[in-house]
Amino acid sequence: MRSKRIVWWSAGLLILALFVAWLVIVLSEAHDGPEIFAKADLMGIADQLNVYRERNGSYPTTQQGLHALVAQPESSPVPHNWAQLLREEPYDPWRRPYVFRYPSPRDPNTFDLFSLGKDRVESSDDIWLPH
């Protein structure tokens, strides 16, 4: 009888330990959730920007922005082989537009794509396209 109690007690502790571990994982993901979503979103947008470049010879300009993936730009350079690549302009998890710059001030051959994050201020905690 006593050994059955020990087994049940041990099983209860194991279940409690697994629950606590699961809770820690869920809470840490909930805290980082918006950042993870933004990074995944940025990778998908970058894929569409690369398709745009392959079809039209260059990325949209900073002025044309990510809206060029939704509607054909009318400003120069006007894309000659344009196709709608997104249904609507993308917004970050904080409901702000992603920042897009082409050419990038850091490397004129590529673009910058990032979210200003929760604070909505360009700073060191911004969420950049993973490289």
C-alpha positions in Angstrom: 0.0 0.0 0.0 2.8 2.4 0.9 4.7 1.7 -2.3 1.6 2.7 -4.3 1.5 6.0 -2.5 5.1 6.7 -3.3 4.5 5.8 -7.0 1.5 8.2 -7.2 3.4 10.8 -5.3 6.4 10.5 -7.7 4.0 10.6 -10.7 2.4 13.7 -9.3 5.7 15.5 -8.9 6.7 14.5 -12.4 3.5 15.9 -13.8 3.9 19.1 -11.8 7.5 19.5 -13.0 6.5 19.0 -16.6 3.7 21.5 -16.2 6.1 24.1 -14.7 8.5 23.5 -17.6 5.7 23.9 -20.1 4.5 27.1 -18.4 8.0 28.6 -18.5 8.3 27.9 -22.2 4.8 29.3 -23.0 5.5 32.5 -21.0 8.9 33.1 -22.6 7.4 32.6 -26.1 4.5 34.9 -25.3 7.1 37.6 -24.3 9.1 37.1 -27.5 6.1 36.3 -29.6 5.8 39.6 -31.4 9.5 39.7 -32.2 9.4 36.1 -33.6 6.3 37.0 -35.7 8.0 40.2 -37.0 11.2 38.3 -38.0 9.1 35.7 -39.8 7.1 38.5 -41.5 10.3 40.3 -42.5 11.7 37.1 -44.2 8.4 36.7 -46.2 8.5 40.3 -47.3 12.2 40.0 -48.3 11.3 37.0 -50.4 8.6 39.1 -52.2 11.1 42.0 -52.6 13.5 39.5 -54.3 10.8 38.4 -56.7 10.1 42.1 -57.5 13.8 42.6 -58.2 13.9 39.5 -60.5 10.9 40.6 -62.4 11.8 44.3 -62.7 15.6 44.6 -62.5 15.7 46.4 -59.2 14.0 46.8 -55.8 11.4 49.4 -55.3 12.8 52.8 -54.2 12.5 54.0 -50.6 9.8 56.5 -51.9 7.9 53.7 -53.6 8.2 51.6 -50.5 6.5 48.3 -49.7 3.4 49.6 -51.3 5.1 48.7 -54.6 4.4 45.1 -53.8 0.6 45.9 -53.5 0.0 48.5 -56.3 2.1 49.3 -59.4 4.3 52.4 -58.7 3.8 55.4 -60.9 7.0 57.1 -59.9 10.3 56.4 -61.5 11.6 53.8 -62.0 8.3 52.5 -63.2 8.5 48.6 -63.2 8.0 47.1 -66.6 7.1 43.6 -65.5 5.1 44.4 -62.3 2.8 41.9 -60.6 1.0 42.2 -57.3 3.0 40.3 -54.8 1.1 41.2 -51.6 -2.7 41.8 -51.1 -2.1 44.6 -48.6 0.8 46.6 -47.2 2.4 44.7 -44.3 2.3 46.0 -40.8 4.4 44.8 -37.8 2.8 43.2 -34.7 2.4 46.7 -33.2 0.3 47.8 -36.2 3.0 50.1 -37.6 4.4 49.9 -41.2 7.7 48.1 -41.6 10.6 50.4 -42.5 12.0 49.8 -46.0 14.9 51.7 -47.5 16.5 51.1 -50.9 19.2 51.6 -51.5 20.4 50.9 -48.0 22.6 53.6 -46.4 24.8 50.7 -45.2 25.1 48.9 -48.5 23.8 50.5 -51.7 23.4 47.1 -53.4 20.8 45.9 -50.9 17.8 47.2 -48.9 17.1 47.8 -45.2 13.9 46.2 -43.8 13.0 46.3 -40.2 10.4 47.0 -37.5 10.8 49.9 -35.1 9.5 47.5 -32.4 7.3 48.2 -29.5 8.8 51.6 -28.7 8.2 52.8 -32.3 11.6 54.6 -32.2 14.6 53.9 -34.4 17.1 52.5 -32.0 19.3 49.5 -31.1 16.3 47.3 -30.2 14.7 47.4 -33.6 13.8 44.1 -35.2 15.9 43.6 -38.4 15.6 41.2 -41.2 17.7 38.1 -40.1 20.8 37.6 -42.2 
